[in-house]
Amino acid sequence: MQINIMGTRGIPAAHGGFETFAEELALFLVRQGHEVLVYCQKDHGESGAWEEDHWRGIKRRFFAPKSLGPRGTIEFDWACTRDVLKQPGVDLVLGYNTAVFSVVQRLRGRCVYMNMDGIEWKRAKWSLWAKAWFFLNEVIGANIANVPIADHPEIARHVRKRCLKNPVMIPYGANPIEHADEIALSEFGLCKDSFLVSIARIEPENSILELVRAFSSISTEKKLVVLGRFDDDNPYHNSVKKAASENVCFPGAIYDPEKVSALRYFCRAYLHGHQVGGTNPSLAEALGAGNVVVAHSNSFNRWVAGSDQFYFSDEIELREIFEIVLSENTKLAAARHAAKKRHAEDFLWEEVLVQYEKLLTTQFTKRQVKLAKT
């Protein structure tokens, strides 16, 4: 069968969790003998024109929208929706941000699977109109898709309240990190076990300001490394930097896998301040690295990381946790062991991808049988 993957910027992954998932799933499906088409967005090139190539056995179709930013993404998604109507197979849509377009796919009798991602309309950064758009598309996506997919039990419960069908729960995956190059730390002036690391978008709902303020209030020689892109004209970004002590480092957004793996593998603890979302890719990757996890206390993070990690609700609790994490070793050893165990339970890529293939092929077979009978 052919699987058409939509809703990402494309592969190979260079932007985020959905792109990494699309790459892992596409390569896995090709190894299993399926044909895979992945739609990819181009930032440059002839606007409105399609280009096509093959990468590691995967067909890629490229489209460059005329607009930039969110408007360009919407234009790209609409172009993909129109194009996929000409393709054989089933459609896997990653994210519901433009789910209204999938109405066209369903009206044309296509089989649509949709990953419902996080609860995007609850994010503080969006305007009222943007939140209304995301909420509307969440409801449409959950009900128009043949099969809505949730990556977390809480997301599944959330979708079920707005949906006439039961979503399928399949978590996000992550590769284990068994070793890394310690020399990569020298670029940042760091040593093994001498720093904490945060890897996230610099946004209020990711608690970056709280993490920096709490760490900066403690007397320590250890470092806090905050990975993420900072914009000089962003007030929140400036507030984060202003709150930082001299022991807080801002190396920017880093996409080099070897450098990121080294920062994960050799850190004393991974900090995860996300307040909303499902199975966050960065948190799953932290478990795969055997990291001690210091996370915001909510049902999303607690299910992913498990009961043996450290959780905070405010800066007071954060400071207390930092005092423990920066000085004790016995509790950290237990947390690292628990992280590896939790990763092996639910977040191994191979097991996640097998679940996706089973879902895609089972539903496709049922559909073919139904069509044959009619």
Secondary structure as UniProt FT lines:
FT   STRAND          2..6
FT   HELIX           17..31
FT   TURN            32..33
FT   STRAND          35..41
FT   TURN            47..48
FT   STRAND          50..55
FT   TURN            56..57
FT   STRAND          58..63
FT   HELIX           69..84
FT   TURN            85..86
FT   STRAND          90..94
FT   TURN            97..98
FT   HELIX           99..101
FT   HELIX           102..107
FT   TURN            108..109
FT   STRAND          112..115
FT   HELIX           120..122
FT   TURN            124..125
FT   HELIX           128..144
FT   STRAND          147..150
FT   HELIX           153..160
FT   TURN            161..162
FT   STRAND          168..169
FT   HELIX           182..188
FT   TURN            192..193
FT   STRAND          195..199
FT   HELIX           204..206
FT   HELIX           208..216
FT   STRAND          223..227
FT   TURN            232..233
FT   HELIX           235..243
FT   TURN            246..247
FT   STRAND          248..252
FT   HELIX           257..266
FT   STRAND          269..272
FT   HELIX           281..288
FT   TURN            289..290
FT   STRAND          293..296
FT   HELIX           299..305
FT   TURN            307..308
FT   STRAND          310..312
FT   HELIX           315..327
FT   HELIX           330..346
FT   HELIX           349..373
//
